[in-house]
Amino acid sequence: MQKLFDNIKGDRLIWAIAALLAIFSFLPVYSAASNLAYIGGNGNTFTFFVKHFMHLFLGFSIMYAVHRVPYRYFRGISMIMLPIVLVLLVVTMLQGTTIEGANASRWIQIPIVGMSFQTSTLASVVLMVYVARYLSKIKDKTITFKESILPLWVPVFLVLMLILPANFSTTAIIFSMVMMLAFIGGYPVKYLALIIGAGIIGLTMFILVAKAFPGAMPNRVDTWMSRIENFSNGVDTEEDYQIEQAKIAIASGGIKGVGPGKSVQKNFLPQSSSDFIFAIIIEEYGLIGGMVVLVAYMWLLFRIVIAAQKADTVFGKLLVLGVGLPIVFQALINMAVAVELFPVTGQTLPLISSGGTSIWMTCLAIGIILSVSAKREEIKEQENIEDNPLEILSEAI
């Protein structure tokens, strides 16, 4: 075990924040799982506890393995993985079946292990690494919009087009994060305006085609529109049942909460262990617990910015921001949905919500961030050795 800790590199505070969020997640997930255990399962909540533990164990194993990889290798890996991701997205979209009542065009089945995998989450990480690679490559170069269309924007829009029919919220988040990273990376603002305009036109055309030919392709356009309309008009319908139950849970929590495991709304709130787990956290741990979780993500954001600022290359800086900012952004969206600041999106709370794919891809992204910060530590240690003659002598001996 000591050897394992000695091999842990990178920003120790990021390790600590990730570990604290993961450890805390067991309490609300185990509590909320009683709803799934008694309604759709065999009444054994411990199986959900073990399942969540295994997801986190595999996730942190991925994080550890990835953070040991020199981050410069992710340039080439993104080039190799992007075509693979596109193929996976096509296969996922063409399935046309359902898994536990959900649209299966978000998931792909892994026959060997008998579980499902949400390909859009992998696509988002790979795409952000790819964009960071391209932006670092053209840094300090004069580039025209025409030159960047094929190597940058064609892959971006291909990924977005394959995710959009089944998952608008993930598409919107990825598009927003790509735009933000491109802006930070120095891509001309006038070209970004053209891309945003093209994105709006493309989304409008997709909605019009989907409404005109509803049987042409499986999509969730009607669901998106109804959610947005109900949210903006304040209309209470059956589709707002989740939000209403979440608001009841939050109101019941008060300042200190009703206590761990004592949530009542977990029995009525669908997706209480995943999409709406923040409402359960506030009900059981109150406003204080909710604020602690929020502060933890803000602390993570702060450390991500610090890691980016200390990175030794432009690619390292953009890589950290590209894979790190979406984690915090997704967390804020999940919390905003629970308090009805956003319409329902289906985004999980990173490292806290149950669900293997979300945990694994979050850990993958954090592992990449730690790889960048580990390189900085390596350079700093080397500089200290070079400045200390005794260290040089000891190394020689």
C-alpha positions as CSV (number, residue, x, y, z in Angstrom):
1,M,0.0,0.0,0.0
2,Q,2.8,2.4,0.9
3,K,4.4,1.7,-2.5
4,L,1.1,2.6,-4.2
5,F,0.9,6.0,-2.3
6,D,4.6,6.6,-3.2
7,N,3.7,6.3,-6.9
8,I,0.8,8.7,-6.7
9,K,1.9,11.9,-8.5
10,G,0.2,15.1,-9.5
11,D,-1.8,17.7,-7.5
12,R,-2.5,16.0,-4.1
13,L,-5.4,18.4,-3.5
14,I,-7.2,17.2,-6.6
15,W,-6.7,13.6,-5.4
16,A,-8.1,14.6,-2.0
17,I,-11.2,16.4,-3.5
18,A,-12.0,13.4,-5.8
19,A,-11.5,11.0,-2.9
20,L,-13.7,13.0,-0.5
21,L,-16.5,13.3,-3.1
22,A,-16.3,9.6,-3.8
23,I,-16.4,8.6,-0.1
24,F,-19.3,11.0,0.7
25,S,-21.2,9.6,-2.3
26,F,-21.7,6.2,-0.5
27,L,-24.1,7.8,2.0
28,P,-26.7,9.4,-0.3
29,V,-26.4,6.6,-3.0
30,Y,-27.0,3.9,-0.4
31,S,-29.9,5.8,1.0
32,A,-31.5,6.6,-2.3
33,A,-31.0,3.0,-3.6
34,S,-33.7,1.8,-1.3
35,N,-36.2,3.1,-3.8
36,L,-34.7,1.0,-6.6
37,A,-34.2,-2.0,-4.3
38,Y,-37.8,-2.3,-3.1
39,I,-39.7,-1.1,-6.2
40,G,-37.7,-2.7,-9.1
41,G,-35.3,-5.0,-7.3
42,N,-35.2,-7.8,-4.7
43,G,-35.2,-5.5,-1.6
44,N,-31.5,-5.8,-1.0
45,T,-30.0,-2.3,-0.9
46,F,-26.5,-3.7,-0.1
47,T,-26.2,-4.9,-3.7
48,F,-26.4,-1.3,-4.9
49,F,-23.8,-0.3,-2.3
50,V,-21.4,-2.9,-3.7
51,K,-22.2,-2.0,-7.3
52,H,-21.4,1.7,-6.5
53,F,-18.2,0.6,-4.7
54,M,-17.1,-1.4,-7.8
55,H,-17.8,1.5,-10.1
56,L,-15.7,3.8,-8.0
57,F,-12.9,1.3,-7.5
58,L,-12.7,0.8,-11.3
59,G,-12.9,4.6,-11.8
60,F,-10.0,5.3,-9.4
61,S,-8.0,2.5,-11.0
62,I,-8.5,4.3,-14.3
63,M,-7.5,7.6,-12.7
64,Y,-4.3,6.0,-11.3
65,A,-3.4,4.3,-14.5
66,V,-4.0,7.4,-16.7
67,H,-2.1,9.8,-14.4
68,R,1.0,7.6,-14.8
69,V,0.9,8.2,-18.6
70,P,3.0,11.2,-19.8
71,Y,0.4,13.7,-21.0
72,R,2.2,14.3,-24.3
73,Y,1.0,10.9,-25.4
74,F,-2.6,12.0,-25.3
75,R,-2.0,14.0,-28.5
76,G,-1.6,10.8,-30.5
77,I,-4.2,8.9,-28.5
78,S,-6.8,11.5,-29.3
79,M,-6.1,11.1,-33.1
80,I,-6.5,7.3,-32.8
81,M,-9.5,7.4,-30.5
82,L,-11.6,9.9,-32.5
83,P,-12.4,7.5,-35.4
84,I,-13.2,4.8,-32.9
85,V,-15.5,7.1,-31.0
86,L,-17.3,8.0,-34.2
87,V,-17.9,4.3,-35.0
88,L,-19.2,3.7,-31.5
89,L,-21.6,6.6,-31.7
90,V,-22.9,5.3,-35.0
91,V,-23.4,1.8,-33.6
92,T,-25.1,3.3,-30.5
93,M,-27.5,5.5,-32.5
94,L,-28.5,2.6,-34.8
95,Q,-29.5,0.2,-32.0
96,G,-33.0,1.6,-31.7
97,T,-33.9,-0.4,-28.6
98,T,-34.5,0.5,-24.9
99,I,-32.7,-0.3,-21.7
100,E,-34.9,-0.2,-18.6
101,G,-37.3,2.0,-20.3
102,A,-34.7,4.6,-21.4
103,N,-33.7,5.5,-25.0
104,A,-31.0,3.0,-25.8
105,S,-29.5,5.2,-28.5
106,R,-27.5,6.7,-25.6
107,W,-26.0,3.4,-24.5
108,I,-24.1,0.5,-26.1
109,Q,-24.1,-3.0,-24.6
110,I,-20.8,-4.7,-23.6
111,P,-21.6,-8.4,-24.0
112,I,-18.6,-9.8,-22.2
113,V,-19.4,-8.1,-18.9
114,G,-23.1,-7.8,-19.4
115,M,-23.5,-4.0,-18.8
116,S,-24.2,-0.9,-20.8
117,F,-21.8,2.0,-21.6
118,Q,-22.8,5.6,-22.5
119,T,-20.6,6.4,-25.5
120,S,-21.3,10.1,-25.5
121,T,-19.4,10.6,-22.3
122,L,-16.3,9.0,-23.8
123,A,-16.8,11.0,-26.9
124,S,-16.8,14.3,-24.9
125,V,-13.4,13.5,-23.3
126,V,-11.8,12.4,-26.5
127,L,-13.1,15.4,-28.4
128,M,-11.9,17.9,-25.8
129,V,-8.4,16.3,-25.9
130,Y,-8.5,16.5,-29.7
131,V,-9.5,20.1,-29.8
132,A,-6.8,21.0,-27.2
133,R,-4.2,19.2,-29.5
134,Y,-5.3,21.2,-32.5
135,L,-5.4,24.6,-30.7
136,S,-2.0,24.1,-29.2
137,K,-0.7,23.2,-32.7
138,I,-1.9,26.5,-34.3
139,K,-0.9,28.6,-31.3
140,D,0.9,31.8,-32.4
141,K,0.1,31.0,-36.0
142,T,-2.1,33.0,-38.4
143,I,-4.8,30.6,-39.6
144,T,-7.8,31.2,-41.8
145,F,-11.3,29.8,-41.1
146,K,-11.1,27.7,-44.3
147,E,-7.9,26.0,-43.1
148,S,-9.5,25.0,-39.7
149,I,-12.8,23.6,-41.0
150,L,-11.6,20.1,-42.0
151,P,-9.1,19.4,-39.2
152,L,-11.1,21.0,-36.3
153,W,-14.8,21.7,-37.0
154,V,-15.7,18.7,-39.1
155,P,-14.8,16.2,-36.3
156,V,-16.6,18.4,-33.8
157,F,-19.8,18.6,-35.7
158,L,-19.7,14.9,-36.6
159,V,-19.6,14.0,-32.9
160,L,-22.3,16.5,-32.1
161,M,-24.6,15.3,-34.9
162,L,-24.3,11.7,-33.7
163,I,-25.1,12.6,-30.1
164,L,-27.9,15.1,-30.7
165,P,-30.8,12.9,-31.7
166,A,-30.8,11.1,-28.3
167,N,-29.1,13.6,-26.0
168,F,-29.6,17.3,-26.5
169,S,-28.2,18.3,-23.1
170,T,-24.9,16.5,-23.6
171,T,-24.6,18.0,-27.1
172,A,-25.2,21.5,-25.8
173,I,-22.6,21.0,-23.0
174,I,-19.9,19.6,-25.4
175,F,-20.6,22.4,-27.9
176,S,-20.3,25.1,-25.1
177,M,-17.1,23.6,-23.8
178,V,-15.5,23.4,-27.2
179,M,-16.4,27.1,-27.8
180,M,-15.0,28.1,-24.4
181,L,-11.8,26.1,-25.0
182,A,-11.4,27.6,-28.5
183,F,-11.8,31.1,-27.1
184,I,-9.2,30.4,-24.3
185,G,-6.9,28.9,-27.0
186,G,-6.9,32.1,-29.0
187,Y,-9.1,31.0,-31.9
188,P,-10.4,34.2,-33.6
189,V,-13.7,35.4,-32.1
190,K,-15.1,36.3,-35.5
191,Y,-14.7,32.7,-36.6
192,L,-16.3,31.5,-33.3
193,A,-19.3,33.6,-34.1
194,L,-19.7,31.9,-37.5
195,I,-19.5,28.5,-35.8
196,I,-22.1,29.4,-33.2
197,G,-24.4,30.7,-36.0
198,A,-23.8,27.5,-38.0
199,G,-24.6,25.5,-34.9
200,I,-27.9,27.4,-34.3
201,I,-28.9,26.9,-37.9
202,G,-28.0,23.2,-37.8
203,L,-30.1,22.7,-34.6
204,T,-33.0,24.5,-36.1
205,M,-32.9,22.5,-39.3
206,F,-32.7,19.2,-37.3
207,I,-35.8,20.2,-35.2
208,L,-37.8,21.2,-38.3
209,V,-36.9,17.9,-40.1
210,A,-37.7,15.9,-36.9
211,K,-41.1,17.6,-36.6
212,A,-41.9,17.3,-40.3
213,F,-40.9,13.6,-40.5
214,P,-41.2,12.2,-37.0
215,G,-40.7,8.6,-38.2
216,A,-37.5,9.3,-40.1
217,M,-35.2,8.8,-37.1
218,P,-35.4,8.1,-33.4
219,N,-35.2,11.4,-31.5
220,R,-36.4,13.2,-28.4
221,V,-37.3,16.6,-29.9
222,D,-40.8,16.6,-28.5
223,T,-39.4,15.8,-25.0
224,W,-36.9,18.7,-25.3
225,M,-39.5,21.2,-26.4
226,S,-42.0,20.2,-23.8
227,R,-39.4,20.5,-21.0
228,I,-38.3,23.9,-22.2
229,E,-41.8,25.2,-22.7
230,N,-43.0,23.9,-19.3
231,F,-40.0,25.4,-17.6
232,S,-40.3,28.8,-19.2
233,N,-44.1,29.0,-18.7
234,G,-44.1,27.6,-15.2
235,V,-46.8,25.0,-16.2
236,D,-47.2,22.0,-13.9
237,T,-47.6,18.7,-15.9
238,E,-46.9,15.1,-15.3
239,E,-43.4,15.7,-16.8
240,D,-42.7,18.1,-14.0
241,Y,-43.2,15.4,-11.4
242,Q,-39.5,15.0,-10.8
243,I,-38.9,18.7,-10.2
244,E,-41.9,18.9,-7.9
245,Q,-40.6,16.0,-5.8
246,A,-37.1,17.4,-5.8
247,K,-38.4,20.8,-4.5
248,I,-40.3,19.0,-1.7
249,A,-37.1,17.2,-0.8
250,I,-35.1,20.4,-0.7
251,A,-37.8,22.2,1.3
252,S,-38.0,19.3,3.8
253,G,-34.2,19.5,4.4
254,G,-34.1,23.0,5.8
255,I,-30.8,24.1,7.2
256,K,-29.5,20.9,8.9
257,G,-31.5,18.2,7.1
258,V,-33.5,15.3,8.4
259,G,-30.5,13.1,8.9
260,P,-28.5,10.5,6.9
261,G,-30.8,7.8,5.5
262,K,-34.0,9.5,6.6
263,S,-35.1,10.9,3.3
264,V,-38.8,10.4,2.5
265,Q,-38.8,11.8,-1.0
266,K,-36.3,9.1,-2.2
267,N,-39.4,6.9,-2.3
268,F,-41.2,9.2,-4.7
269,L,-38.4,10.8,-6.7
270,P,-37.4,8.9,-9.9
271,Q,-33.6,8.8,-10.5
272,S,-33.0,9.7,-6.9
273,S,-29.6,8.1,-6.9
274,S,-28.4,9.7,-10.1
275,D,-29.9,12.7,-11.8
276,F,-31.6,14.1,-8.7
277,I,-29.2,13.0,-6.0
278,F,-28.5,16.6,-5.0
279,A,-32.1,17.0,-3.8
280,I,-31.7,13.9,-1.6
281,I,-28.4,15.3,-0.3
282,I,-30.1,18.6,0.8
283,E,-33.1,16.7,2.3
284,E,-30.8,14.5,4.4
285,Y,-28.0,17.0,5.1
286,G,-29.7,20.3,4.7
287,L,-28.5,23.5,3.2
288,I,-25.2,23.0,5.0
289,G,-24.6,19.7,3.2
290,G,-25.6,21.2,-0.1
291,M,-23.2,24.1,0.4
292,V,-20.4,21.7,1.3
293,V,-20.8,19.8,-1.9
294,L,-21.0,23.1,-3.9
295,V,-17.8,24.4,-2.2
296,A,-16.0,21.0,-3.0
297,Y,-16.7,21.5,-6.7
298,M,-15.6,25.1,-6.6
299,W,-12.4,24.0,-4.9
300,L,-11.9,21.5,-7.6
301,L,-12.4,24.2,-10.2
302,F,-9.8,26.4,-8.4
303,R,-7.3,23.5,-8.4
304,I,-8.0,22.8,-12.1
305,V,-7.2,26.4,-13.0
306,I,-4.0,26.3,-10.8
307,A,-2.9,23.0,-12.6
308,A,-3.5,24.7,-16.0
309,Q,-1.6,27.8,-15.0
310,K,1.4,25.7,-13.9
311,A,1.4,23.4,-17.0
312,D,4.7,23.5,-18.8
313,T,3.3,23.6,-22.4
314,V,0.3,25.2,-24.2
315,F,-1.1,21.8,-24.9
316,G,-0.9,21.0,-21.2
317,K,-2.8,24.1,-20.2
318,L,-5.5,23.6,-22.8
319,L,-5.7,19.9,-22.0
320,V,-6.4,20.5,-18.3
321,L,-9.0,23.1,-19.0
322,G,-10.6,21.1,-21.8
323,V,-11.2,18.0,-19.7
324,G,-11.5,19.7,-16.3
325,L,-14.0,22.5,-16.9
326,P,-16.8,20.2,-18.1
327,I,-16.7,18.3,-14.8
328,V,-17.5,21.4,-12.8
329,F,-19.9,22.7,-15.4
330,Q,-21.9,19.4,-15.4
331,A,-22.0,19.5,-11.6
332,L,-23.4,23.0,-11.6
333,I,-26.0,22.0,-14.2
334,N,-27.1,19.0,-12.1
335,M,-27.5,21.2,-9.0
336,A,-29.3,23.9,-11.0
337,V,-31.8,21.4,-12.3
338,A,-32.6,20.1,-8.7
339,V,-33.4,23.7,-7.6
340,E,-35.3,24.4,-10.8
341,L,-32.9,27.0,-12.3
342,F,-32.6,24.8,-15.4
343,P,-35.0,22.4,-17.2
344,V,-34.5,18.7,-16.6
345,T,-31.4,17.6,-18.5
346,G,-30.5,14.1,-17.2
347,Q,-26.9,15.1,-16.2
348,T,-25.4,13.3,-13.3
349,L,-23.5,14.8,-10.3
350,P,-19.8,13.8,-11.1
351,L,-18.3,11.3,-8.6
352,I,-21.4,11.3,-6.4
353,S,-24.3,10.0,-8.6
354,S,-24.5,6.3,-9.2
355,G,-23.7,5.1,-12.7
356,G,-20.6,3.5,-14.0
357,T,-20.0,5.5,-17.2
358,S,-20.2,8.9,-15.6
359,I,-17.8,7.8,-12.8
360,W,-15.3,6.2,-15.1
361,M,-15.2,9.1,-17.6
362,T,-14.9,11.7,-14.8
363,C,-12.0,9.7,-13.3
364,L,-10.4,9.4,-16.8
365,A,-10.6,13.3,-17.1
366,I,-9.2,13.8,-13.6
367,G,-6.4,11.3,-14.4
368,I,-5.4,13.4,-17.5
369,I,-5.3,16.5,-15.3
370,L,-3.1,14.7,-12.8
371,S,-0.8,13.6,-15.5
372,V,-0.2,17.2,-16.5
373,S,0.4,18.3,-12.9
374,A,2.7,15.3,-12.4
375,K,4.9,16.5,-15.2
376,R,5.2,19.9,-13.6
377,E,6.3,18.2,-10.3
378,E,8.8,16.2,-12.2
379,I,10.3,19.3,-13.8
380,K,10.4,21.0,-10.4
381,E,12.1,18.1,-8.7
382,Q,14.7,18.0,-11.5
383,E,15.4,21.8,-11.1
384,N,15.9,21.3,-7.4
385,I,18.4,18.5,-8.0
386,E,20.3,20.6,-10.5
387,D,20.4,23.5,-8.0
388,N,21.7,21.3,-5.2
389,P,25.3,19.8,-5.6
390,L,24.7,17.3,-2.8
391,E,21.7,15.9,-4.6
392,I,23.8,15.6,-7.8
393,L,26.5,13.7,-5.9
394,S,24.0,11.4,-4.3
395,E,22.4,10.6,-7.6
396,A,25.9,9.8,-9.1
397,I,26.7,7.5,-6.2
